[in-house]
Every structure is written in structure tokens, then in C-alpha cells.
Amino acid sequence: MRGMADVVVVGNGAVGLSVAVEIARRAPELKISVIGPAERARAASVAAGAMLNCFGEVTTHTRRHPVSEARFAVARAALDLWPRWLAALEEDVGEASASAVRASWSDGTFVIMSSSSGRIAGENFEAMCATAAELGEPHELVAPEQVDGLAPRLGHRPLRVLHLRREGAVDGRALVAALERAACERGVERVPATVRSLLRASGGAVSGVELEDGRRVAAGAVVLAAGVAGGALADQVLPPGAVPPMLHGTGLAVTVKRVNTGPRGPHVIRTPNRAGTCGLHVVPLAGEDEQYIGATNVITFGPATGFAPHPSRRSTSARPWRPTTGWWRSSTDGHACSTPSRPAPTGRS
């Protein structure tokens, strides 16, 4: 069985769907197909905290190499374009369908350096402040008491807090849902399948894709937006080193609902990036008083085997545990996701 499309987008996460929607906006006469597994296993878009951080990700190494400088420049451009991108998405799907994304939007990040921060986190905090000052990014150092939702334990009181006014987050799950609706409204075909290989014409150009079940889809253009899997597909047709490798990140995060702790803060609260991983981050979600908490990101060249808790710590029930006063009701997921782990609008990050 052989299908046809003008454009095939491999990957149905935030990036792939955004690319498809943007192409459909600009060229509505084209037939566009987005191919990706319905469950999105190991996908960043439905696992990540979706912080829209640029300066909040700066480390001492960010501006030491042309490649990292280029990545930082793209992140700055994305930071400028996110508000307009969300406004365009609302136009595509209507205010009601985009309400969850808009409700989760937070337009500020507080980066904290506490008394328990290590040397690397401290150096990265200083690099963050210096870079924001040098490039004129709106920011200020604030007192910990000014951060809504922050109530540190004794001995862990923040020493310094940096407020990045323009950086925030969205609920990645709500964003993907809105993008799916936008794709549907614009006639984009969604194919729940996994691409096994790229097809090549006699001249060597990519002419389509082959799915795991043997079906083939011919296409005038193929866009790879499937994280680590996309890198593996690119290796089939490009010479070694033609594109930077896409690395895989595995992390653990929890989503919580605040119970008897007072209202959540409306902003992202995080720590600087640390050696080989991201900082602790607390991100508002679309649901009332719901938050996402993450801190780990183990980088590997390929997908990890997954999260396997010690048998003595394995949950015997899928139901949320009952909170005590001043704690959270939570659900826990082991996330294996492709990095970069922040959803970004097409052509903007």
C-alpha cells in the first residue's frame, strides 16, 4: 500500500505539529501528513516541564563555542516570538480550545541560588546574571519574600534570586492538544504510525518514508522532527557529521496538586543548570493549583531502557497517595524524552 503527500512530517510532538500547522497556514493547497505513534512513548513534548527559558539556561559554557552561541541565538529569537505564536494558535483553534494553554502560560521565571547550591550552580548563576546584563535582557535581583509560592525550609533559604521577566512556561500537554486541534482545522492528516526508514529516488534525493508495518508514503518533501529517532533516520541518507547529533535525555518528574499549602505561585521557580543535568524546576500547569516538578536529565546518545524503581519502593497502586496537611497529592511518571526538552514554535527554536 502506497500513499502520497506533498509534505511528510516525521514526528507528532510539539515541533512536528508546529511545522505542519505553519506549512498549512502558508500553503493551504498542500497535502500534509504528520506521522508518529499515538502514545508518544519517550517523547519530550508530553513529558517535559516546557519552560520557555533562554537566559535561564545559561551556563559558563554557553558562549564559549560557536555552536552553543548559535543555539543561544536561536533561543533568544524564540523567546521574542512565543507570545505571537500562541496568539496565532488561538486564532487557529478558537479561544475556548486554546484556553488550557493560555491558562498555563506564565510570563516570568525566578532562578534561585540557595545556601545548599554547589560551586557549579553558583558559577552558572553568575554567568546568567552577567549575560542578561550584557545583552540588555529585562531582569532584576529580588528578595526571596517577593517570590509567590516560595516557602523554603530552614537552612535552605535562597541567598540570591534572579527574576527573568520575559521567560516562563506553558503546559506541554495542553500545547500538544491545541496543536492537534489546529492541525485538524487546517486539514493536516495525522497518521498514527512509526517511520522505519526513508525512501530515496534514483538520483539519491529523499522521496518518502516507509512505516514499520511496511506501508510507504511518497512525498515531495520530508521533515524530520522526531528527536533521537529523527537523527537515526538522517544518518540513513546523510554523510557522517553532516548534522549535529540529537542526544537523548532521561528524567523523572512528578505532577502535583497543592493541598492545604496555599495557592501556587504564578511563575516558574527553578535553580541554575548543574553538571550534566538541568536544575530543579517547579512549573505551573493548566489545572488549578497543579504544578510540575522536575530536576533530572541524564544525557545519553541513544534511548535509555527506562525507569525501574527498586522493588521495595515500587507503588502497589495507581491511585494518588493521600496527602497529609501541608503536602501535595501527586502522580509520578518516569519520563524518557528526546532533548532539547522544551517545545518550540516552528522556525523559532
C-alpha positions as CSV (number, residue, x, y, z in Angstrom):
1,M,0.0,0.0,0.0
2,R,1.4,3.4,-1.0
3,G,0.1,6.8,0.0
4,M,1.2,10.2,-1.2
5,A,1.6,13.6,0.3
6,D,3.3,16.9,-0.7
7,V,5.0,17.1,2.7
8,V,5.5,14.4,5.3
9,V,6.5,15.5,8.8
10,V,8.1,12.6,10.8
11,G,7.3,13.2,14.5
12,N,4.0,14.2,16.1
13,G,5.2,16.2,19.1
14,A,5.2,20.0,19.6
15,V,7.8,20.6,17.0
16,G,6.4,18.3,14.3
17,L,2.8,19.5,14.7
18,S,4.0,23.2,14.8
19,V,5.9,22.7,11.5
20,A,2.8,21.1,9.9
21,V,0.5,23.8,11.1
22,E,2.8,26.6,9.9
23,I,3.1,25.0,6.4
24,A,-0.7,24.6,6.2
25,R,-1.1,28.3,7.1
26,R,1.3,29.4,4.4
27,A,0.3,26.9,1.7
28,P,-3.2,25.5,2.4
29,E,-3.3,23.8,-1.0
30,L,-0.6,21.3,0.0
31,K,-1.4,17.8,1.4
32,I,0.5,17.5,4.6
33,S,0.8,14.3,6.7
34,V,2.2,14.1,10.2
35,I,3.4,10.6,11.2
36,G,4.1,9.5,14.7
37,P,2.9,6.9,17.3
38,A,-0.3,7.8,19.1
39,E,1.1,7.0,22.5
40,R,4.2,9.2,22.0
41,A,6.4,7.0,24.1
42,R,9.7,8.6,25.1
43,A,8.5,11.9,23.6
44,A,9.7,15.2,25.2
45,S,6.5,17.1,24.4
46,V,4.3,15.3,26.8
47,A,6.9,14.7,29.5
48,A,8.9,18.0,29.7
49,G,8.2,20.9,32.0
50,A,8.1,23.1,28.9
51,M,9.9,26.0,30.4
52,L,10.4,28.8,27.8
53,N,13.8,29.6,29.2
54,C,16.7,31.2,27.3
55,F,18.8,33.2,29.8
56,G,17.5,30.8,32.5
57,E,19.5,28.0,30.7
58,V,22.8,29.9,30.5
59,T,25.9,28.3,31.9
60,T,29.6,29.2,32.0
61,H,29.9,27.2,28.7
62,T,27.1,28.8,26.8
63,R,29.2,31.4,25.0
64,R,32.5,29.5,24.7
65,H,31.8,27.7,21.4
66,P,30.3,28.8,18.1
67,V,27.7,26.0,18.2
68,S,26.5,26.9,21.6
69,E,26.5,30.5,20.7
70,A,24.3,29.7,17.7
71,R,21.9,27.7,19.8
72,F,21.6,30.6,22.3
73,A,20.9,33.0,19.4
74,V,18.0,30.7,18.2
75,A,16.7,30.5,21.8
76,R,16.7,34.3,22.1
77,A,14.7,34.6,18.8
78,A,12.2,32.0,20.1
79,L,11.8,34.0,23.3
80,D,10.7,37.0,21.3
81,L,8.3,35.1,19.1
82,W,6.4,32.9,21.7
83,P,3.7,35.4,22.5
84,R,2.8,35.9,18.8
85,W,3.0,32.1,18.2
86,L,0.4,31.5,21.0
87,A,-1.8,34.3,19.7
88,A,-1.8,32.7,16.2
89,L,-2.6,29.3,17.7
90,E,-5.6,30.8,19.4
91,E,-6.8,32.1,16.1
92,D,-6.5,28.6,14.6
93,V,-8.5,26.8,17.2
94,G,-10.6,29.5,18.9
95,E,-10.3,30.9,22.4
96,A,-12.2,28.0,24.0
97,S,-9.9,25.3,22.6
98,A,-6.7,27.3,23.5
99,S,-7.9,28.2,27.0
100,A,-5.9,25.5,28.7
101,V,-2.6,26.7,27.0
102,R,-3.4,30.3,27.9
103,A,-4.3,29.3,31.5
104,S,-0.9,27.6,31.9
105,W,1.1,30.5,30.4
106,S,3.4,32.1,32.9
107,D,5.5,35.1,31.9
108,G,8.2,35.1,34.5
109,T,10.9,32.9,35.9
110,F,12.7,33.1,39.3
111,V,16.1,31.5,39.4
112,I,17.2,30.7,42.9
113,M,20.7,30.1,44.3
114,S,20.4,28.8,47.9
115,S,22.8,28.0,50.7
116,S,22.9,24.4,49.5
117,S,23.9,25.3,45.9
118,G,27.2,23.8,44.8
119,R,30.1,25.6,43.1
120,I,28.9,24.8,39.5
121,A,25.4,26.1,40.2
122,G,26.9,29.2,41.7
123,E,29.1,29.9,38.7
124,N,26.2,29.3,36.3
125,F,24.1,31.7,38.3
126,E,26.8,34.4,37.9
127,A,27.1,33.7,34.1
128,M,23.3,34.0,33.8
129,C,23.3,37.4,35.5
130,A,26.3,38.7,33.5
131,T,24.8,37.6,30.2
132,A,21.4,39.2,30.9
133,A,23.1,42.4,31.8
134,E,25.4,42.4,28.8
135,L,22.6,41.8,26.3
136,G,20.0,44.1,27.9
137,E,17.5,41.3,28.9
138,P,15.0,42.7,31.4
139,H,15.9,41.2,34.8
140,E,16.5,42.1,38.4
141,L,17.7,40.6,41.7
142,V,14.8,40.4,44.1
143,A,14.3,39.4,47.8
144,P,13.1,35.8,48.4
145,E,10.0,37.3,50.1
146,Q,8.9,38.7,46.7
147,V,8.5,35.2,45.2
148,D,4.9,33.9,45.5
149,G,4.7,30.3,46.4
150,L,8.3,30.1,47.8
151,A,8.5,28.9,51.4
152,P,12.0,27.4,51.9
153,R,12.9,25.2,54.8
154,L,15.2,26.5,57.5
155,G,18.8,26.1,56.2
156,H,17.8,26.3,52.6
157,R,16.8,30.0,52.4
158,P,17.8,31.5,49.0
159,L,20.9,33.6,49.0
160,R,20.1,35.3,45.7
161,V,17.1,35.3,43.4
162,L,17.2,36.4,39.8
163,H,13.9,37.4,38.1
164,L,13.7,37.0,34.4
165,R,10.6,38.9,33.4
166,R,10.0,37.5,29.9
167,E,10.8,33.8,30.5
168,G,8.1,31.4,31.6
169,A,6.4,28.2,30.6
170,V,3.4,26.5,29.1
171,D,1.7,23.2,29.8
172,G,3.3,20.9,27.2
173,R,0.3,18.5,27.2
174,A,-2.2,21.4,26.7
175,L,0.0,22.8,23.9
176,V,0.1,19.4,22.1
177,A,-3.7,19.1,22.4
178,A,-4.2,22.6,20.9
179,L,-1.7,21.9,18.1
180,E,-3.6,18.7,17.2
181,R,-6.8,20.7,17.0
182,A,-5.1,23.3,14.8
183,A,-3.8,20.6,12.5
184,C,-7.2,19.1,12.2
185,E,-8.8,22.5,11.5
186,R,-6.3,23.1,8.7
187,G,-6.7,19.7,7.1
188,V,-3.4,18.2,8.1
189,E,-3.6,14.4,8.1
190,R,-2.3,12.6,11.2
191,V,-1.0,9.0,10.7
192,P,-0.6,7.0,14.0
193,A,2.5,5.0,13.0
194,T,6.2,4.8,13.3
195,V,8.6,5.6,10.4
196,R,11.2,2.8,9.9
197,S,13.2,4.3,7.0
198,L,13.5,7.0,4.4
199,L,12.9,6.3,0.7
200,R,15.3,7.5,-1.9
201,A,14.7,8.3,-5.6
202,S,17.1,7.1,-8.3
203,G,19.0,10.4,-8.0
204,G,19.5,10.0,-4.3
205,A,17.0,12.5,-3.1
206,V,14.6,11.5,-0.3
207,S,11.3,10.6,-1.9
208,G,9.2,9.4,1.0
209,V,9.1,7.2,4.1
210,E,8.5,3.5,4.9
211,L,6.5,2.7,8.0
212,E,7.1,-0.2,10.4
213,D,4.1,-2.1,9.0
214,G,5.6,-1.9,5.5
215,R,3.4,0.8,4.1
216,R,5.1,3.5,2.1
217,V,4.2,7.2,1.7
218,A,5.7,9.1,-1.2
219,A,6.4,12.8,-0.6
220,G,7.8,15.8,-2.3
221,A,9.5,16.8,1.0
222,V,10.2,15.1,4.3
223,V,10.7,16.9,7.5
224,L,12.4,15.1,10.4
225,A,11.1,16.3,13.8
226,A,11.2,13.1,15.8
227,G,14.0,13.8,18.3
228,V,16.6,11.0,18.6
229,A,14.6,8.9,16.1
230,G,14.9,11.7,13.6
231,G,18.7,11.7,14.0
232,A,18.8,8.0,13.3
233,L,16.8,8.4,10.1
234,A,19.0,11.3,8.9
235,D,22.0,9.0,9.3
236,Q,20.5,6.8,6.6
237,V,20.8,9.4,3.9
238,L,23.4,12.0,5.1
239,P,27.2,11.5,5.5
240,P,28.6,11.2,9.0
241,G,28.9,14.5,10.8
242,A,26.5,16.3,8.3
243,V,24.2,17.4,11.2
244,P,24.8,17.6,15.0
245,P,23.8,14.5,16.9
246,M,20.4,14.7,18.7
247,L,21.1,13.4,22.2
248,H,18.6,11.6,24.4
249,G,17.6,12.7,27.9
250,T,16.0,10.6,30.6
251,G,14.5,12.2,33.6
252,L,12.0,11.7,36.5
253,A,9.2,14.3,37.2
254,V,6.0,14.5,39.2
255,T,2.8,16.4,38.7
256,V,1.2,17.6,41.9
257,K,-1.9,19.4,43.2
258,R,-1.3,21.7,46.1
259,V,-3.4,20.7,49.2
260,N,-3.5,22.9,52.3
261,T,-0.4,24.7,51.2
262,G,-1.9,28.0,50.0
263,P,-2.2,28.9,46.3
264,R,0.7,28.1,43.9
265,G,2.9,30.9,42.6
266,P,2.0,32.0,39.0
267,H,5.6,31.9,37.8
268,V,8.3,29.3,37.2
269,I,10.7,28.8,40.1
270,R,14.0,27.0,39.3
271,T,17.7,26.6,40.1
272,P,20.6,27.0,37.7
273,N,21.6,24.1,35.5
274,R,24.1,21.8,37.1
275,A,26.8,19.5,35.9
276,G,25.3,17.2,33.2
277,T,21.7,17.9,34.1
278,C,19.0,20.6,34.5
279,G,18.2,22.5,37.6
280,L,15.2,21.8,39.9
281,H,12.1,23.4,38.4
282,V,8.6,24.0,39.6
283,V,6.2,24.9,36.7
284,P,2.6,25.9,36.9
285,L,0.2,23.7,34.8
286,A,-3.2,24.4,33.3
287,G,-5.2,22.8,36.1
288,E,-6.0,24.9,39.2
289,D,-3.2,24.6,41.8
290,E,-1.4,21.9,39.7
291,Q,2.4,22.0,39.3
292,Y,5.1,20.1,37.5
293,I,8.3,19.3,39.5
294,G,11.4,18.0,37.8
295,A,15.1,18.0,38.4
296,T,16.9,15.3,36.4
297,N,18.0,14.9,32.8
298,V,20.6,12.1,32.2
299,I,22.1,12.6,28.7
300,T,22.9,9.6,26.5
301,F,23.5,9.0,22.8
302,G,20.5,6.7,22.5
303,P,17.2,5.9,24.3
304,A,17.7,4.6,27.8
305,T,15.9,1.4,28.9
306,G,13.6,3.3,31.2
307,F,12.8,4.0,34.8
308,A,12.9,0.9,37.1
309,P,12.4,1.7,40.8
310,H,13.8,-0.6,43.5
311,P,11.2,-3.3,44.3
312,S,10.9,-2.0,47.9
313,R,9.9,1.4,46.5
314,R,7.5,0.2,43.7
315,S,4.0,1.5,44.1
316,T,1.3,-1.1,44.5
317,S,-1.5,1.2,43.5
318,A,-2.0,3.5,40.5
319,R,-4.1,5.9,42.7
320,P,-2.6,9.1,44.0
321,W,-1.4,8.8,47.6
322,R,-3.5,10.5,50.3
323,P,-1.8,13.8,51.4
324,T,-1.2,15.0,54.9
325,T,-1.7,18.6,55.8
326,G,0.7,20.9,54.0
327,W,1.7,18.3,51.4
328,W,0.7,17.5,47.8
329,R,-1.4,15.0,46.0
330,S,0.7,13.6,43.3
331,S,1.2,11.2,40.4
332,T,4.6,10.1,39.3
333,D,5.9,9.3,35.8
334,G,9.3,8.1,34.7
335,H,10.0,10.1,31.6
336,A,12.4,9.2,28.8
337,C,12.5,12.1,26.4
338,S,14.5,13.5,23.5
339,T,16.4,16.7,24.1
340,P,16.1,19.6,23.7
341,S,13.2,19.1,26.0
342,R,11.3,22.4,25.6
343,P,8.6,22.6,22.9
344,A,9.3,25.4,20.5
345,P,7.3,27.1,17.7
346,T,8.2,26.1,14.1
347,G,11.2,28.0,12.8
348,R,11.8,29.7,16.1
349,S,13.8,27.3,18.2
